[in-house]
Amino acid sequence: MSKQTEANKKWQEQNRERARYLRNRSTARNFVKKQATEEDIVELQNLLNDRKKEL
């Protein structure tokens, strides 16, 4: 294993919540960019509007 890989693994272990957040954000962005249908986008827009009101 390279030193960079070891450092990444150590960081992820020490920052589990942040790593999970970044992984989930990346998954959501990739879904929207590459797979989402028009119906999905409408639903996501509604969810985002609701979330925005909560914040």
Secondary structure, 3 states (H helix, E strand, C coil): CCHHHHHHHHHHHHCHHHHHHHHHHHHHHHHHHHCCCHHHHHHHHHHHHHHHHHC
